[in-house]
Amino acid sequence: MRAVCWHDKLDVRVEQVPDPQIINPRDAIVRVGASAICGSDLHLYGGFVPGMVKGDILGHEFMGEVVEVGAAVKNLKPGDRVVVPFPISCGNCFFCRRELYSLCENSNPNAYMAEKVWGYSPCGIYGYSHLLGGYAGGQAEYVRVPFADVGPVKVPGGLTDEQVLFLSDILPTGYMAAENCAIQRGDTVAVWGCGPVGQFAIAACYMLGAERVIAIDRFAERLRLAATVLGADTIDYTEDNVLEALKELTGGRGPDACIDAVGMEAHAHHAIAFAYDRVKQAVLSEDRPIALREAIMACRSGGTISVAGVYGGLIDKFPAGTLMNRSLTIRTGQTHVQRYMRPLLERIEKGEIDPTFIITHRMRLDEAPQAYRMFRDKQDDCIKVVLTP
Amino acid sequence: MATKRNLTRADRIGYAVGGIALIVWALRRPSALRTGVAGVGGWLLYQGYTGRNPLFKPLGIEVNPQPALPEVAETLVVEEAITISTPRADAYAFFAQTDNLPAIGEADLQVLREVDGEELAWRATRDDKLMHFGSLSFRDAPGGRGTIVAAHLEYAPSGGSLGAALAHLMGRSPQRLVGDSLRRARALLETGEVATTRGQPTGHR
């Protein structure tokens, strides 16, 4: 089959590789109908995530048709159309039973690596470094899905592949980002980053009762999408001072909650602030927490910072004093996708949200190298790329 | 509590001899550089005296100078624990199968003690030479959260604590082997299989 393989920083290739086989009794093989490139794939593409090995198959957002199931998979059969959550979760362990699926204790074969870096290991993730298991991903024609009796959700016939594809990651991720804000009626939420997760976080904030959402980015087309489709207020951080603007927009108090939908590769309008973090990222492999710092400074006292953007390692200049003295709460985590898939599928069926509004590019799997480059450089107003084999 | 000792007797002799050699070398023709070297020598000598190298402390290396089995003069100690969401009887029954014990390296295992539901102890030999000995203790996790299985292994040091430290840095320490073995047990008991990527496709490595 053909698959998108990581080779080096800024080097992904479409290669011929062997078809995946059932290895464990709870496995299934899925023929991929559609996959997507995630903003977090760009961290791999940029070489910012440790534990990648030449030849790793990428992709953790995918859906398709079951073609084979292992002996222990009773709830799926060949021909079922499914969307697959990015966390690989056993459904049996302490964490899975508490619906903390991305913390599954039994799905990361390389748990010892993660323990060295992070203290304890989270779950395995498709195509997301050997630190998280080294599983082959879904930007391919076929993919092996472990614990297939727990993760995949069957898709009703009336919905298109594209309508359900984002249940695999970014729609639940945006939703959990909003849920972590503990929104009360009348709340104002500020969202850093208007990529796909940011857009879905904005939508979810309104679903959960936010009065007002303020979207922060530097790309006009993303801000336009947030304003026109979702009804958010917008701040272009290349034009305005974000802290000042938020203060004004919130009557001098600050947003009740702040969402960081940016993560480790943030940009800053101030060339010096950006250069400081960029150099340290290159030399010391530190993350670039520009959005997170700003979100903490901007949040109203007693408010909540919800971190959906991905971080991998260490940061510095972390405003701990602000956090402590102003009673701020930070909530974060890789998304417990399985917890949100069915309720969000229902919302899609009812027409409450059509996640396809973020798709800007539809390309063939073979065009993945161009797609990665375009997405990274935000060429052609690229927001979300969907790949079909 | 005093810091645990992490140097073997052989290590301590080496540290003392090395430390003295550096100091003697420095005293023969004193200079600023050699004064620094003498300082390092003094530090080694001190570590030889206390039996503790602070640089190894983060690696969790522990030497037991008085092991329970008389066949070895001293041992390196490995302690790992895991919580498994399964009743104590099931966890015990799993490890009571000798193949499932978290042994390290290729060796013949002899079970020394079996206390039903509470303890399993074994020794491992190769060509009648003791390689390691160990025990598992079983107790209920608080709040009905399953069973805590605690492993305690001791093995004869080869290469001293420096060897143990290098094994740590290479990711091949006995700690990792025991930890992986306990994780495998948890996976089998909780899910019926062990997560793996062995046999999956990859591109050109």
Chai-1 contact restraints between the chains, C-beta under 6 A:
chainA,res_idxA,chainB,res_idxB,connection_type,confidence,min_distance_angstrom,max_distance_angstrom,comment,restraint_id
A,C5,B,G203,contact,1.0,0.0,6.0,A-B,restraint_1
A,E15,B,G203,contact,1.0,0.0,6.0,A-B,restraint_2
A,V17,B,P201,contact,1.0,0.0,6.0,A-B,restraint_3
A,V17,B,G203,contact,1.0,0.0,6.0,A-B,restraint_4
A,P18,B,P201,contact,1.0,0.0,6.0,A-B,restraint_5
A,P20,B,Q200,contact,1.0,0.0,6.0,A-B,restraint_6
A,P20,B,P201,contact,1.0,0.0,6.0,A-B,restraint_7
A,I23,B,G199,contact,1.0,0.0,6.0,A-B,restraint_8
A,N24,B,E193,contact,1.0,0.0,6.0,A-B,restraint_9
A,P25,B,E193,contact,1.0,0.0,6.0,A-B,restraint_10
A,R26,B,E193,contact,1.0,0.0,6.0,A-B,restraint_11
A,K54,B,R205,contact,1.0,0.0,6.0,A-B,restraint_12
A,G55,B,T202,contact,1.0,0.0,6.0,A-B,restraint_13
A,G55,B,G203,contact,1.0,0.0,6.0,A-B,restraint_14
A,G55,B,H204,contact,1.0,0.0,6.0,A-B,restraint_15
A,G55,B,R205,contact,1.0,0.0,6.0,A-B,restraint_16
A,C90,B,T191,contact,1.0,0.0,6.0,A-B,restraint_17
A,N92,B,E190,contact,1.0,0.0,6.0,A-B,restraint_18
A,N92,B,T191,contact,1.0,0.0,6.0,A-B,restraint_19
A,C93,B,E190,contact,1.0,0.0,6.0,A-B,restraint_20
A,F94,B,S85,contact,1.0,0.0,6.0,A-B,restraint_21
A,N106,B,A187,contact,1.0,0.0,6.0,A-B,restraint_22
A,N106,B,E190,contact,1.0,0.0,6.0,A-B,restraint_23
A,N106,B,T191,contact,1.0,0.0,6.0,A-B,restraint_24
A,S107,B,A195,contact,1.0,0.0,6.0,A-B,restraint_25
A,P109,B,A195,contact,1.0,0.0,6.0,A-B,restraint_26
A,P109,B,T196,contact,1.0,0.0,6.0,A-B,restraint_27
A,P109,B,T197,contact,1.0,0.0,6.0,A-B,restraint_28
A,A111,B,R183,contact,1.0,0.0,6.0,A-B,restraint_29
A,Y112,B,R176,contact,1.0,0.0,6.0,A-B,restraint_30
A,G134,B,T197,contact,1.0,0.0,6.0,A-B,restraint_31
A,Y135,B,T197,contact,1.0,0.0,6.0,A-B,restraint_32
A,A136,B,Q200,contact,1.0,0.0,6.0,A-B,restraint_33
A,A136,B,P201,contact,1.0,0.0,6.0,A-B,restraint_34
A,R144,B,Q200,contact,1.0,0.0,6.0,A-B,restraint_35
